[in-house]
Amino acid sequence: MVHQPQYEYEYEDDVDTLAESAGQLAIQALADFGLMEIVDSRFGRWTEAGKKLSEEIGYVKHKPTAYPGSIRLTGRSEPEK
């Protein structure tokens, strides 16, 4: 459930449940086993153990998903010399 982009958004190690109870319960269940930590009632974060398990089961992480309606800025932090 947590790895499914249609239910939740992941950016790096953070997961947004979109305030849906199924996602919140999934994060709670994973936190009970030490695979995620609960940030607040909507967000969770993968632990090192959770990331390791994801790799072991063959989960291939998608590119970070932007939040609906968000703007993503790209570029260099310093101008080229």
Backbone as ProteinMPNN parsed JSONL, in Angstrom:
{"seq_chain_A": "MVHQPQYEYEYEDDVDTLAESAGQLAIQALADFGLMEIVDSRFGRWTEAGKKLSEEIGYVKHKPTAYPGSIRLTGRSEPEK", "coords_chain_A": {"N_chain_A": [[0.829, -1.202, 0.0], [1.894, 1.267, 0.825], [3.857, 1.681, -1.064], [2.462, 2.183, -3.377], [1.845, 4.416, -5.886], [-0.662, 5.483, -6.594], [-2.047, 5.678, -4.267], [-0.501, 6.949, -2.351], [2.017, 9.485, -1.934], [5.458, 9.589, -2.492], [8.497, 11.075, -1.539], [11.765, 10.994, -1.697], [12.65, 9.759, 1.381], [10.294, 10.282, 2.633], [6.762, 9.883, 3.101], [3.564, 10.685, 2.008], [0.361, 10.312, 3.109], [-1.888, 11.399, 2.076], [-3.868, 11.965, 3.799], [-5.585, 9.802, 3.993], [-7.26, 7.133, 5.512], [-6.525, 4.416, 5.115], [-3.876, 4.539, 4.201], [-2.706, 5.784, 6.4], [-3.089, 3.806, 8.33], [-1.499, 1.809, 7.205], [1.063, 2.937, 7.418], [1.203, 3.062, 10.195], [1.164, 0.311, 10.849], [3.589, -0.525, 9.663], [5.322, 1.036, 11.153], [5.022, -0.143, 13.635], [6.607, -2.357, 13.331], [9.057, -1.242, 13.055], [9.78, -0.337, 10.56], [8.99, 2.022, 9.449], [8.801, 5.448, 10.499], [6.557, 7.465, 12.302], [5.715, 10.628, 11.347], [3.747, 12.615, 11.611], [0.144, 12.864, 11.829], [-0.409, 12.563, 9.143], [1.938, 12.108, 7.651], [4.706, 9.876, 7.028], [7.941, 8.294, 7.468], [10.476, 6.445, 5.93], [12.48, 4.072, 7.626], [15.915, 3.011, 8.084], [15.857, 0.221, 8.216], [13.408, -0.278, 6.959], [13.93, 0.662, 4.355], [15.907, -1.14, 3.651], [14.485, -3.578, 3.686], [12.677, -3.058, 1.596], [14.428, -3.041, -0.582], [15.303, -5.708, -0.467], [12.971, -7.154, -1.085], [12.662, -6.504, -3.659], [11.542, -4.141, -4.495], [11.362, -1.505, -6.686], [12.165, 1.74, -6.575], [10.193, 4.427, -7.601], [10.672, 7.434, -9.504], [10.846, 10.471, -7.602], [7.627, 11.607, -6.773], [5.726, 14.359, -7.678], [3.642, 16.49, -5.776], [0.134, 16.834, -6.392], [-0.606, 19.621, -8.376], [1.688, 20.967, -7.661], [4.737, 22.863, -7.999], [7.801, 22.25, -9.437], [11.053, 23.195, -9.099], [13.973, 23.352, -11.018], [17.478, 23.324, -11.62], [20.695, 24.96, -11.439], [22.531, 25.632, -8.466], [24.449, 27.567, -8.438], [25.615, 29.976, -10.799], [27.018, 28.976, -13.965], [30.538, 29.071, -14.521]], "CA_chain_A": [[0.0, 0.0, 0.0], [2.72, 2.467, 0.943], [4.631, 1.852, -2.289], [1.586, 2.384, -4.524], [1.726, 5.86, -6.126], [-2.033, 5.976, -6.697], [-2.579, 5.857, -2.919], [0.361, 7.796, -1.534], [3.117, 10.132, -2.637], [6.751, 9.449, -1.839], [9.586, 11.939, -1.976], [12.92, 10.476, -0.965], [12.23, 8.812, 2.42], [9.023, 10.723, 3.211], [5.553, 9.374, 2.468], [2.358, 11.453, 2.314], [-0.809, 9.436, 3.004], [-2.989, 12.191, 1.548], [-4.846, 11.954, 4.891], [-6.516, 8.688, 3.838], [-7.078, 6.247, 6.662], [-5.823, 3.186, 4.744], [-2.457, 4.862, 4.184], [-2.29, 6.045, 7.773], [-3.001, 2.502, 9.003], [-0.343, 1.104, 6.651], [2.26, 3.5, 8.037], [1.191, 2.637, 11.602], [1.56, -1.101, 10.893], [5.02, -0.596, 9.376], [6.02, 1.631, 12.301], [5.009, -1.148, 14.709], [7.711, -3.287, 13.068], [10.293, -0.478, 12.93], [10.11, -0.108, 9.157], [8.715, 3.437, 9.198], [8.537, 6.262, 11.682], [5.419, 8.347, 12.094], [6.093, 12.03, 11.479], [2.53, 13.183, 12.202], [-1.025, 12.066, 11.45], [-0.487, 12.42, 7.689], [3.21, 11.759, 7.024], [5.603, 8.882, 7.601], [9.286, 8.319, 6.896], [11.115, 5.135, 5.933], [13.688, 3.886, 8.427], [16.931, 2.237, 7.358], [15.356, -1.16, 8.129], [12.361, -0.289, 5.944], [14.563, 0.79, 3.045], [16.601, -2.405, 3.381], [13.468, -4.574, 3.337], [12.18, -2.727, 0.259], [15.429, -3.519, -1.54], [15.323, -7.173, -0.429], [11.793, -7.723, -1.746], [12.743, -6.155, -5.067], [10.801, -2.925, -4.846], [12.144, -0.513, -7.414], [11.582, 3.029, -6.241], [9.89, 5.323, -8.706], [11.202, 8.784, -9.334], [9.992, 11.209, -6.67], [6.375, 12.079, -7.34], [5.347, 15.699, -7.236], [2.289, 16.596, -5.255], [-0.754, 17.427, -7.396], [-0.643, 21.076, -8.387], [2.92, 21.572, -7.165], [5.714, 23.356, -8.969], [9.127, 21.744, -9.111], [12.095, 24.023, -9.687], [15.224, 22.649, -11.291], [18.534, 24.224, -12.081], [21.938, 24.946, -10.691], [22.531, 26.563, -7.333], [25.372, 28.654, -8.762], [25.758, 30.109, -12.256], [28.232, 28.377, -14.542], [31.652, 30.034, -14.654]], "C_chain_A": [[0.866, 1.256, 0.0], [3.515, 2.722, -0.329], [3.764, 2.151, -3.519], [1.345, 3.873, -4.767], [0.291, 6.362, -6.262], [-2.65, 6.224, -5.325], [-1.779, 6.852, -2.089], [1.455, 8.388, -2.403], [4.381, 9.982, -1.81], [7.705, 10.482, -2.411], [10.769, 11.619, -1.092], [12.413, 9.5, 0.092], [10.876, 9.156, 3.023], [7.843, 10.199, 2.393], [4.379, 10.214, 2.944], [1.163, 10.541, 2.084], [-2.005, 10.115, 2.372], [-4.159, 12.19, 2.525], [-5.912, 10.88, 4.709], [-6.21, 7.658, 4.906], [-6.326, 4.967, 6.314], [-4.311, 3.408, 4.731], [-1.92, 5.103, 5.576], [-2.153, 4.738, 8.547], [-1.807, 1.691, 8.496], [0.946, 1.616, 7.281], [2.341, 3.072, 9.507], [1.659, 1.187, 11.734], [3.056, -1.249, 10.633], [5.836, -0.006, 10.515], [6.069, 0.651, 13.472], [6.151, -2.151, 14.562], [9.038, -2.567, 12.865], [10.707, -0.18, 11.505], [9.841, 1.33, 8.717], [8.633, 4.144, 10.533], [7.397, 7.204, 11.342], [5.874, 9.777, 12.35], [4.947, 12.798, 12.13], [1.352, 12.363, 11.684], [-1.141, 11.839, 9.943], [0.786, 11.852, 7.064], [3.966, 10.674, 7.785], [6.945, 8.975, 6.909], [9.876, 6.916, 7.009], [12.326, 5.133, 6.857], [14.704, 3.139, 7.572], [16.479, 0.789, 7.185], [14.281, -1.278, 7.057], [12.923, -0.186, 4.541], [15.27, -0.506, 2.664], [15.612, -3.491, 2.973], [12.916, -4.318, 1.938], [13.145, -3.208, -0.815], [15.425, -5.039, -1.614], [14.14, -7.787, -1.159], [11.705, -7.304, -3.213], [11.927, -4.955, -5.465], [11.744, -1.962, -5.523], [11.465, 0.827, -7.199], [11.378, 3.863, -7.494], [10.581, 6.654, -8.46], [10.296, 9.52, -8.356], [8.775, 11.797, -7.381], [6.065, 13.457, -6.792], [3.923, 15.646, -6.695], [1.406, 17.23, -6.315], [-0.781, 18.953, -7.269], [0.634, 21.752, -7.931], [3.799, 22.034, -8.331], [7.075, 22.848, -8.527], [10.156, 22.579, -9.846], [13.348, 23.186, -9.888], [16.246, 23.665, -11.768], [19.766, 24.094, -11.218], [21.881, 25.952, -9.562], [23.451, 27.747, -7.585], [25.464, 28.763, -10.286], [27.052, 29.455, -12.735], [29.283, 29.448, -14.711], [32.304, 29.912, -15.986]], "O_chain_A": [[0.597, 2.2, -0.743], [3.818, 3.874, -0.64], [4.306, 2.354, -4.606], [0.708, 4.532, -3.945], [0.042, 7.551, -6.066], [-3.669, 6.908, -5.224], [-2.332, 7.523, -1.218], [1.777, 7.862, -3.468], [4.386, 10.212, -0.6], [7.718, 10.733, -3.616], [10.78, 11.928, 0.1], [11.797, 8.495, -0.264], [10.359, 8.398, 3.844], [7.912, 10.087, 1.169], [4.213, 10.433, 4.144], [0.971, 10.046, 0.973], [-3.034, 9.476, 2.153], [-5.306, 12.392, 2.127], [-7.026, 11.024, 5.213], [-5.049, 7.347, 5.173], [-5.557, 4.473, 7.139], [-3.553, 2.557, 5.198], [-0.81, 4.681, 5.902], [-1.217, 4.573, 9.329], [-1.175, 0.968, 9.267], [1.823, 0.828, 7.638], [3.422, 2.758, 10.004], [2.453, 0.865, 12.618], [3.723, -2.025, 11.317], [6.927, -0.492, 10.813], [7.049, 0.621, 14.216], [6.609, -2.727, 15.549], [10.041, -3.201, 12.538], [11.855, 0.19, 11.256], [10.402, 1.797, 7.726], [8.422, 3.516, 11.57], [7.293, 7.683, 10.212], [6.36, 10.099, 13.435], [5.156, 13.543, 13.087], [1.552, 11.272, 11.151], [-1.916, 10.982, 9.519], [0.711, 11.176, 6.039], [3.879, 10.568, 9.009], [7.082, 9.65, 5.889], [9.785, 6.279, 8.058], [13.107, 6.085, 6.867], [14.39, 2.688, 6.471], [16.691, 0.194, 6.128], [14.243, -2.266, 6.324], [12.451, -0.868, 3.631], [15.242, -0.922, 1.506], [15.863, -4.24, 2.029], [12.71, -5.261, 1.174], [12.718, -3.726, -1.847], [15.531, -5.605, -2.702], [14.283, -8.834, -1.791], [10.782, -7.703, -3.924], [11.643, -4.761, -6.647], [12.806, -1.641, -4.99], [10.317, 1.021, -7.6], [12.27, 3.988, -8.333], [11.015, 6.952, -7.347], [9.103, 9.228, -8.284], [8.889, 12.403, -8.446], [6.134, 13.688, -5.585], [3.111, 14.831, -7.133], [1.873, 18.083, -7.07], [-0.959, 19.494, -6.177], [0.678, 22.977, -7.821], [3.609, 21.636, -9.48], [7.453, 23.003, -7.366], [10.134, 22.662, -11.074], [13.729, 22.404, -9.017], [15.894, 24.736, -12.261], [19.853, 23.21, -10.366], [21.254, 27.004, -9.688], [23.255, 28.816, -7.009], [25.397, 27.752, -10.985], [28.043, 29.392, -12.007], [28.966, 30.6, -15.009], [33.255, 30.638, -16.276]]}, "name": "protein", "num_of_chains": 1, "seq": "MVHQPQYEYEYEDDVDTLAESAGQLAIQALADFGLMEIVDSRFGRWTEAGKKLSEEIGYVKHKPTAYPGSIRLTGRSEPEK"}
